[in-house]
Amino acid sequence: MEKYQILVINPGSTSDEVAYFEGDSQIFHKIVRYDAKLLEPYEGKKITEQFQFRRDFVLNELNIQGVDIKKITAVIGRGGLLKPLVSGVYEVNEDLKDDLKNEKYGSHASNLGALLADSIAQELGIKSYIANPVTVDEMLDFTRYSGMPENPRISIFHCLNQKRVGHLIEQHLNKEYKDLRLIIAHMGGGISIGAHLLGKVVDVNNALDGEGPFSPQRAGSVPSGGLVKLCFSDKYSLSDIKLMLKGKGGMVAYTGTSDMKLLEKFAYLDTISEEERKSIKPDVTPDKVKSLIEGMAYQISKDICSLTAIFNGRLDAIVLTGGLAYSDVIVGKIKQRVSWIAPVFVFPGGDEMQALRSALERALNGQEEVKIYKSDFS
């Protein structure tokens, strides 16, 4: 395969990340985290207001690193909130940019990924792309039913990393991703578990809204009757309920912190400092944390098991990835419950920069077709 010089841009809510690759070799990788005071003037405004200072960061970093920008083959940015899409690499065009600029499907810093990539690419006379945004939707029609016509199940998940490990597993199973039957669990601040059937994610939980297992920061699929009572109790506002589901749900609701490394140290090693202990609620004991970790691992395992139904007994592998996959405790507990179903593979972390690079390289080499985005509003 031909090797390409690829610039990768990944904007986050309070950070920017940029990397430059020559082939699969990462030449440099830089993350800048912005002080809250810098972002204060942009509160309540469109995310595009932040475009110029984030663009300046990328160009300045290229200059510091001494990159000859004329050598860059293509630029790829993190995909933002777009309409439901099939997975793959999309060339940035006017329809795609318009939907992101106008925030037609929501506002998030990731919307800047395509805009930044396109701005730099245009100056260089090359093309820009995005790949596998969170709104990828390949669910089968019958998996969308929730029992409430007004409230169907929707696909919002960690597509970029799930697709990345879907391709990484190829060398272990001696099959291409498009020929595999996989269950992939991305386990981070939010948890998404997808059924990958012959290259498509045909069923997955909505990780953005907290559906699925409870996680360090999300409540998971909570009892619906109890949730309705909370909503109409006059004790909580809409924003309160949303935070209970996402941001302040799950482990942080029970313990006061979403720091799983700290919680594991507290539960199993008893080595945390007095200062670290202040992050954990006073009434939470090591035994309570052990029980919560068991519960979270059980819920992840239960959701993995539930997805086996779509494969009719033909499952090639279960894959665990994301930040929590670094935990031997959590991985061990999940393996105990699911390894009888299929071989379990572990790819800790979620290297978004490599995921974007490798997706674009596959497309540039003709292994995947570059897709064209068309707005529903055009």
WONOR-V855398 format. One record per residue. N is the residue number from 0. RES is the residue in one letter. NEAR is the number of other C-alpha atoms within 12 Angstrom. Layout:
BEGIN
n = [N	N]
res = [RES	RES]
near = [NEAR	NEAR]
END
This chain:
BEGIN
n = [0	1	2	3	4	5	6	7	8	9	10	11	12	13	14	15	16	17	18	19	20	21	22	23	24	25	26	27	28	29	30	31	32	33	34	35	36	37	38	39	40	41	42	43	44	45	46	47	48	49	50	51	52	53	54	55	56	57	58	59	60	61	62	63	64	65	66	67	68	69	70	71	72	73	74	75	76	77	78	79	80	81	82	83	84	85	86	87	88	89	90	91	92	93	94	95	96	97	98	99	100	101	102	103	104	105	106	107	108	109	110	111	112	113	114	115	116	117	118	119	120	121	122	123	124	125	126	127	128	129	130	131	132	133	134	135	136	137	138	139	140	141	142	143	144	145	146	147	148	149	150	151	152	153	154	155	156	157	158	159	160	161	162	163	164	165	166	167	168	169	170	171	172	173	174	175	176	177	178	179	180	181	182	183	184	185	186	187	188	189	190	191	192	193	194	195	196	197	198	199	200	201	202	203	204	205	206	207	208	209	210	211	212	213	214	215	216	217	218	219	220	221	222	223	224	225	226	227	228	229	230	231	232	233	234	235	236	237	238	239	240	241	242	243	244	245	246	247	248	249	250	251	252	253	254	255	256	257	258	259	260	261	262	263	264	265	266	267	268	269	270	271	272	273	274	275	276	277	278	279	280	281	282	283	284	285	286	287	288	289	290	291	292	293	294	295	296	297	298	299	300	301	302	303	304	305	306	307	308	309	310	311	312	313	314	315	316	317	318	319	320	321	322	323	324	325	326	327	328	329	330	331	332	333	334	335	336	337	338	339	340	341	342	343	344	345	346	347	348	349	350	351	352	353	354	355	356	357	358	359	360	361	362	363	364	365	366	367	368	369	370	371	372	373	374	375	376	377]
res = [M	E	K	Y	Q	I	L	V	I	N	P	G	S	T	S	D	E	V	A	Y	F	E	G	D	S	Q	I	F	H	K	I	V	R	Y	D	A	K	L	L	E	P	Y	E	G	K	K	I	T	E	Q	F	Q	F	R	R	D	F	V	L	N	E	L	N	I	Q	G	V	D	I	K	K	I	T	A	V	I	G	R	G	G	L	L	K	P	L	V	S	G	V	Y	E	V	N	E	D	L	K	D	D	L	K	N	E	K	Y	G	S	H	A	S	N	L	G	A	L	L	A	D	S	I	A	Q	E	L	G	I	K	S	Y	I	A	N	P	V	T	V	D	E	M	L	D	F	T	R	Y	S	G	M	P	E	N	P	R	I	S	I	F	H	C	L	N	Q	K	R	V	G	H	L	I	E	Q	H	L	N	K	E	Y	K	D	L	R	L	I	I	A	H	M	G	G	G	I	S	I	G	A	H	L	L	G	K	V	V	D	V	N	N	A	L	D	G	E	G	P	F	S	P	Q	R	A	G	S	V	P	S	G	G	L	V	K	L	C	F	S	D	K	Y	S	L	S	D	I	K	L	M	L	K	G	K	G	G	M	V	A	Y	T	G	T	S	D	M	K	L	L	E	K	F	A	Y	L	D	T	I	S	E	E	E	R	K	S	I	K	P	D	V	T	P	D	K	V	K	S	L	I	E	G	M	A	Y	Q	I	S	K	D	I	C	S	L	T	A	I	F	N	G	R	L	D	A	I	V	L	T	G	G	L	A	Y	S	D	V	I	V	G	K	I	K	Q	R	V	S	W	I	A	P	V	F	V	F	P	G	G	D	E	M	Q	A	L	R	S	A	L	E	R	A	L	N	G	Q	E	E	V	K	I	Y	K	S	D	F	S]
near = [13	15	21	26	31	43	55	51	53	47	42	28	26	25	26	35	36	43	39	40	35	26	25	26	19	22	22	25	26	27	22	22	19	20	13	13	11	15	22	14	14	19	17	13	18	21	33	31	24	35	30	17	22	39	31	18	27	38	29	18	27	30	14	15	18	15	23	20	28	20	21	31	32	41	51	52	54	49	50	47	36	42	29	25	33	30	39	40	40	40	35	42	26	21	24	38	36	27	31	35	32	27	24	23	22	20	25	30	37	39	43	47	48	47	45	46	42	34	32	36	33	22	18	20	17	25	29	42	48	54	53	44	41	40	34	37	34	32	33	21	15	15	24	23	16	14	11	9	9	10	10	17	27	33	39	37	42	42	50	43	44	48	48	38	42	45	32	30	33	24	14	21	23	14	20	22	30	21	21	31	37	48	50	55	54	46	45	39	35	41	49	47	48	50	45	42	34	24	30	32	44	34	40	44	43	33	38	33	32	37	35	43	43	45	47	40	37	39	37	40	31	23	14	12	11	12	20	15	14	21	20	14	13	12	12	17	14	17	14	17	26	23	22	30	36	34	30	29	33	40	43	32	27	32	36	27	32	34	27	37	26	30	40	34	22	31	27	22	16	18	17	20	14	12	10	20	25	18	23	32	22	16	15	25	21	26	19	23	35	26	23	31	39	28	25	37	37	27	34	45	39	25	34	43	31	24	36	31	20	26	25	13	15	22	31	34	37	44	46	46	41	34	29	36	34	23	28	22	25	38	36	24	25	37	30	22	25	31	24	15	27	25	24	32	31	35	31	27	26	31	29	36	39	40	40	45	44	42	44	45	37	26	28	32	17	15	19	21	20	27	24	21	31	21	22	15	14	12]
END
